[in-house]
């Protein structure tokens, strides 16, 4: 309705401007016509008077000229008329009648300049035009003025002034303008009626389209155009528009559902479905690029590095910590902390169940309840902890904190997009974890959990290179169970496995985390102690021997004790190659076996005489 009124107002304004322009043009034309008509009458009257006065002069009846002038002045529309003499005529023929002298400045200006002057005088009641025309002496006209007047060519002999009443013309012009205004007004009314009749249905169409598109911006495509309220000519357009809106409704619904299936947690307060789809598509593109990038990363730590960089660069999180949680061991390993110290207590590191986010498998928001997580050691921060389960064995926990309330609200809004990235990272991280497990199982002994001979083959060169660069030392021990074959033959292989496992437990409990324990084969074990002294290495070997000998085994109802023999060699004091040192430790072990078993033997050069290795 508003659009229709605007159209009518615009058309009315245009027609009124056109009518006003027409009336102004007509008024100016009437005024011009009145002036031109008066000028033509003045010229004709001036010619008549000139010729009449000449005739009076030739016939010698100049004293009768007043009657002649009065007769001319009595003509219709001539309000007043008088003739004035120039000085040149007065000097030749005398001053003439008293009314033949200049009456005003106009008469004097015309006599002086010899140029015609017109002056209009108007009021609300009257309208006149004054025309004063000079008489110029010339020998080339008829009659020859120089025959009677003592004058030169171009001299001003006198002038005639006339006043014409143009009020009648003005009245007629006014009436004409009134008629034109009435006709224009009638035309405007008719035009508005026609315009309203034919445009109003189309305006209804436009208004319905506008209302429909306004609602479509908010995602509501239900408003269609009512074809019964618009002209037949536009019903095809309405039908096409309704079909388009319906298809858009279906399409946007499918697109949004499809996108939501990829980015399920995408939050958006945008009421414009196009803008919302654009946001989701851009987010999906970023997530997809992230996924393609981490799929090509070599190790799990590289993926964690990508996640950390994402938190810093994309989400602008200043303080956060990333933990990897081992479900089996119930331990949390700190992967990264941006700055400062973790706000979680050390207890939650050693016992993952103390972590509320991990235990409940739900996001933890500190604003939900005072002192919500008892393991938080800070009361001056707001924190958000996001758990994310990778598989049955591992989870991630992202702990975010801030002191600023406004920043806390922003961080809380990042929960959904962070989950989007973790969603695509999950299968890749899980794959890397499985690869680690597979790799770990390939280099570890299934019975004891210690590294196996394959691990030694793969990593001995790396250890050697690192030792050379950093001037590190190693003590290598070869440990062998004495008379182990007798256990298998007497009590069976299951009993032998028990003995082997107990020895592996002794080895693991005796050495440090920096040391390596390897099941070299069968009942034989290899130990590599990192940076020991010779005395310290011998003490460790002796402690292993004694601890193992103190164990009593209950095998098939029979209690027995077993012993172990140990050979010790040092790198690089005994040899410049770890493989040589391993061989020397084995040589020392052989000596311990041949010397009565259940003892520790330190390798010496005299024990090994073979030059080939």
N, C-alpha and C positions, 0 to 999 in steps of 0.2 A: 504493500500500500504506500509506503514511504517513497519507493522508487517511482511509482506511478505519479504521485504528487510532484516529485522532482521533475519528471518529464513534462507534466502539464505546466508547471511554473516556468520551465525553460522555454517551452513553446510560446507561452503567454508573453514572457519578456521579449522574445525575439519579434513577435508580432507587434507588440507595443512600440518597440524601437523602430520597426519598419513604418508603422503608422505615424509616429512622431516625425520621422525623416520625411515622409510624404507630405505631411502638413507644413513642415518648415519650408520644404521646397516650393509648395504651392503658394504659401504666404510670401516668400521672397519673389516668386514670379509675379504675383499680383502687384506687389510693391514696385517692382521694376517696370511692370506694364504701366502703372499709374504715372511714374516719373517720365517714362519715355513718351507717353501720350501727351503729358503736359508740355514736355519739351517740343514735341512736334507742333502742338497748337501754338506755342510761343513763337516758334520760327515762322509759322504761317502767318500769325498775327503781325509779327514784326515786318514781314514782307508786305503785307496789306497796308500797314500804316506807312511804311516808307514810300510805297508807290502812291498812296493817297496824298500824302504831304507833298510829294513831288508834283502831282497833278494840280494841287491847290496852288503851289508856287508858280507853275507854268501859266495857269489861268488867272493868276493875280487875285486869288480869293483866300489868301493865307489867314485873313481875319476870321474866316468861317471854319477853321480847322478844329475848333473845340467841339462843334456839333459832330464833326466826323469822328473824332476820338471817342466821344460819348456813345455814338452808335456802335463803334467797334467794341467798347468796353461793356456794352449791354449784352454781348453775345453770351450764350449759355456757358457756364463753368468759369467765365472770366470774372473774378471777384473784384479786381481793381486793375487800372492801367494808367500810366502817365509817361510823358515824354520829357526828356531833359536835353537842354542844349549844351554843346561844348562851348568853351570860351571862344574858339575860332569862329563859330557861327554868331555868337552874341556880339562879337566885335564887328562883324560884317553887317548884320541885320538888326542889331539891338537885342535887348534882354528878353524880349518876348513876354508871354504871360507869366504871372507869378508862380504858377504851378509847373512851369517848365524848368525850374532850377533844381539842382540835385537835392534830394530829400534826405539822403542818409549816406553812410560810408560806402554802401554797395554801389550806389550810383557813381560816387566819386572814384571808386576803385576801377569800375568799368571804363569811365571816361579816361582815366589815367593809363590803364593797361591795354585797352582795346580788346579785352577778353571777356567772354560770357561768364556769368556767375549764376549758380543755382543754390537756393537755400530752402530747406524743408522746415516747416513749423508744424508740430503736432501736439495735440493734447488729447485728453480723454473724449472731448466733444467735437473738436475740429481738427482738420488736417489741410494745410495749404502748402503750395510750392511757389516760391518767388523765383522768377527768371528775369534777368536783366541782360539785354543783348545790345552790343554797341553797333552804331552805324559807321562804317568805314568808307572814307572817300576813295573812289576809284574811277579811272577814265575808261575802264574796259567793261563796265557794266551797262545796263540800260535802265535809267538814263545815265549819261556821263555826268558824274557829280562835279567834275572840275569846271564844267560849263557855267555853273551857277554859283559855285562856292570858291572863294579865294583860298583854296587849300591845296595841299600836295597829296600825291598818291599815298594812301595808307593813313592819312590823318583821321582822327576820330571826330565826326561831326556832331555826334550826340548819342543817345541811348534810349531804349524803350524798356520800361519795367512793367512786368505783369505778375499778378498773383492769381493762381488757379485753385479752386476748391476741389481737392481730391478726396474729401470725406466720403462721397458717394462710392468712389472706387473702393475705399477701405471697407465700407460697410458691405459691399458686395463680396469683397474678398473674405471678410469675416464669416459671412453666411456660407460661402463656399467651403471654408475650413470646417465649419460646424457640420455641414452635410458630409464632407469627407470623413470627419471624425466619427460620425454616426455610422457611415457605411463600413469604416474600418472596425468599429466596435462590434457591429453585427457580424462582420467577417471573422473576427477573433472568436466570438462566441460559437459560431458555426464550426470554425476550425478546431476549437478546443473540444467541442462535442464529438466531432469525427475522430480526433486524435485519441480522446479518452475511450471512445467506443472500440477502436481497433487496437489500441496499445495496451489497454488495461488487462486483457487476457494474457498477453505476452509478459506484462509485468508480473502477473501472478506466477507465470512459468519461471521467470528469473528469480522471484522471491522464494519459490519452492526449491529451486536449485541451490540458492544461497543457504537456505535453512538446512538442506540436506548435506551440503558440503561442510557446513559448520559442525554438524554432528558427526560427519565422517572423520573430521580431524581428531575427534576424541575416540575414534574406533567404533562408533555406532553407525552402521550402514543400513539401518532398518527403515529410515525415512525415504519413502518413494514419492514420485510426482503423481498427483491426482489428475488423470487424463480428462475427467469430466469438467474440470474448471478452466480448461485452456482451449483455444480455437482448434478446429480440425487440422489446420495447416501445421500446427506445432505438435500434434499428438505423436507423430512419428519420432520427432526429437525426444519427446518425453519417454516414449517406449525404449528408445535406444539408451537414454540416460539411466532408466530403471534397470535395464539389462546390465549396463556397465557397473552400476552400484552393486548389483547382486553378485556379479562376477568378482568384483573387488572384495566384497565381504567374504566370499568363499576362498579367494586366493590369499588374502591377508590372514585369514584364520589358519589356512594350511601352512603358510610361511611361518607364522608365529609359533604354531605348534611344532613345526619341524625344527625351528631354531631353538625353541625351548628344550627340545629333546637333546640338543647338543650342549646348550648352556642352561642347564636346568635351574640353576640358582640365580640366574640373572635378575637383579632387582632394578626397576626403573619406575620413577614417578611420572614419566613423560606420558601425557595423554594423547599425543600424536602418534598413531601407529607407524607412520612412515619414519618419523624420527626415532621411535623406539626400535624399529627393525634395523635402522641404520646403526644405532648404538650396539645392538646385539651382533650384527654382522661384523662390525669392526672388532668387537671383543672376541668373536669367534675366530676371526682372521689372526689376531694376536695369539690366541691360545693354540691355533693350528701351527703357526710358525714356531712357537715354543715347543710343541710336540715333535715336529720334524727335526728341530735342532737337537733335543735331548736323545732322540732315537739314534743319532749318530755319535753320541758321546761314548767314550770307551769304558768308563768305570762309573760306579755309583757315586763316588765323590765328585765327579764332574757334574752330575745332575744336581746334587746338593748345592754345588757352586752356582748353578744356573738359578735355582730357587732363591738362594741368598741374594744374588744380584737383582733378581726380580723384586724382592722385597725392598731393596735399597732404591733402585732406579725407577721402577714403574709405580710402586705403591708409596714411595717416599716414607718408609717406616724407619725412624731413627734408632730405636732401641728394640731389639728382639733377640730371641734365642731359639735355635732349632735343635731338637733332641731326636735321636733315634732310639726307640724302645724295643728291647728284646723281650718278647712275651715269655719265653722259656726261662731265661735267667732273671726276669723281673727287674732288669736294670735299664737305666736311661743313660745313653752316651751323648754328651754335649758335642754336637757337630759344629755349631757356630754361635758366637755371641757378638753382637755388633760393637758394644762398648760397655765398660764397667763389669760388674759382677752379676751373676744370675740372682734373681729375686726369689728363687726356689731354695728351700733348705737342702743341705747335703743328703738328708735322709731320703728325700724323694728321688735322688740319683741312684742310691743303692737299692731302694725298694720302690719300683715303679708304681705299685699300688697306692703309694702315698700321694701320687699325683692325681688330683681330682678329675682333670680332663681325661687322662688315660683310663682311670678306673670307671668313670661313668660313660665314657665314649660320647660325651656331649661338650659343646663349646662352653667355656666358663667365662662369664662377664662379672667383673668385680662389683659393678654398680647394682647387680641384682640383689645383693644382700651383704651387710657388713661382715668383714672377715670371712668371706665365702670360702676361700681355700686356706686351710690352716698351715699349709706349707709355704705360704708367701711370707717372706721375712721383712717386707716393707709395708708400712701403712701410709706412706705419702705418695703412692702411685695408684693409677688405675691400670688394670691389666686385663688382657684377653688371652685365653689359652685355647688353641684350636687343635683337637686331636684328629689324626687321620690314619686309619688302619690300612696298611699296605697288603698284608696277608695274615695268616694265622700266627705267624712267628714275629712279625715286625710291624711297628706303627711309627708315625712321626707325631711330634707335638711341637707346635709353633707357639711360643710365649711372647706376647707383645705388651709393652708397657709405656706409659707416658704420665707426666705430672699435670698436663694441660687438659682441662675438661673439654674444650672445643676439639682438640686433637683426638681425645678419646672417642668422641662421637664420630669423627671421620674414620678412625681406625675400625670402629664397630661396623661401619657401613661397608668395609672391605671384606667382610667374612665371605660373601657370595663369590666375588671375583677370585679370591684366593683359593676357594674350593674348586673353582673351574680349572685353575692351573694344576692343582693337586690331583684332580680327576684324571687329566691326561698324563700326568707324571706317574701315576700309580702303576699302570702296567709296565712302564719302562723300568721304574725302580724295582718292581717285583722280578722282572726279567734279570736285572743285574744281580739281585739278591740270590736268585736261583743259580745264576752262573757262578757266583761266589761259593754257594753251597756245593755245586758240582765240582768246582775247582778244588775246594777244600777237601771234598771226599776223595778226589783223585790223588791228593798228596798227603792224605792222612790214613793211618792204619785203623781199620774198622773195629778191631778188638780193643785196642788201648786208647785210641783217640790221639795218639802221638803222630808226629810227622813220619812219613815212610821214606823208603830209599829213593823213590821218584822225586820227592821234594828236595832231597839232598842233591840229586843229579841236576835239577833245574836251577837251584839257587846257590850252589857252591861257588860258581864263577862270580856271581854278583857279590857274594860275601867276601871273596878273595880281593876283588877290585876295591870294594869299600875299605877293607882292612889296609890295603896298600896306600890309599889316599889319606886315611885318617890315622895311620900308624897304630892300628888296633892289634890286640893280642887275643889269642884263644887257647884254652886248654881243651884238648880232645880226649875223651874217655871212651874206651870200648868196654862194655859190660856184658858178661855172659853168665847165664845160670849154670852152676856146676851140676853135672850128671842129670841134665834135664830129660834126656831120652829115657832114663829109667822111670821118670814120672809118667810119661806117655805110655810106656810099655806096661807099667804096673797098674796105674789107675785110669788110664785112658786119656784121650786128647782133651776132654772137657776139663779134667783136673789140671792138665798142662796149661790150658787157657787161663785157669784161675791163678796159677802161679805167675804166669806172664803178666796178667793184669795187676796183681799186687806189686810186682816189681815196678811196673810203669807208674803206679801210684806213689811209690817211694821216690822214684826219680822226679816226678812232677812236684812233689811236696818239698823236695830238698833244694832244687835249683831255683834261680830267680826268673822273673818274667823276661829279662833280656837274654837268658840262656835258651838253648835249643835241646830238646830231647827227641831222638829219632829211633824208631824201631828199624834197625838195620837189616834184620832178617831172622826169622825163627825166634830163638830165645836170646838173640844178640841185640844189644842196644848201643847207640852212639850218642854221647853228650858233647855239646860245644858250649863251654863256659866263656862268657864275654869279659875280656880285660881282667883276668884273675892274676894273682901272684902264684908262684909255683907252690908255696906253702899252703895258700888258700885252696888251690885246686886239689892238692893231696888230702886236705882235711875234708873237702866235700866228698871225694871218692871214698875215704875211710868211713864217713858218716853213712853213705849209701850202703856200703858193705855191711856195716854193723846193724843198720835198721832192717835190712832185708833178712839178715841172719836171725834177727830176734823174732821174726814172724813165725807163728806156729800154724801149719795148715792142717785142717781136718778133712782128710780125703778117704772116702769110703769107710769111715769109722776109725781110721788110723791117723794118729797125729804125727806129723813129720815136720822137720825144719829143712830149709834149703839155704844154700849159700851162693855167692856170686864172686867171680873173679873179674878184676878191673885192670886194664892197661891204660897208662896216662902218657900223653905226649904234648909238647907245647909248641905253639906257632907264634912267632917265627924263630924262636931260639933253636928248635930241633931241625926245622926245614923251612925253606922259603915258599913252600907250596902246601896248601891245606890238604891236598890229596896225599902228599907224602906224609904229613903229620898223621892223617887217618891211618895210613899204612903202618906208621911207626907205633901208633896206639894199639893196633891190632897185633903187632909183633910183641909189644909188652904184655898184652893179654895172653898171647901164646906162651910167653915165659911164665906168667902167673899160673897157667893151667899145668904146665909141666913141673912147676915147683911146689905142687901140693894143693893148688886151688885155694879159694876163700881168702884172697889177699889182693892188695893193691901193688902194682909194679910200675915204677917210673921208667920210661924208655931211656936207654943210654945208647950211645953210638956203637958200642961193642956188641949190642944185642942184634944189630942189623948189619950184615956184611954183604948183602946182595947189592951190586951197583946198578942193577936195572930196576926201573920203576915205571 
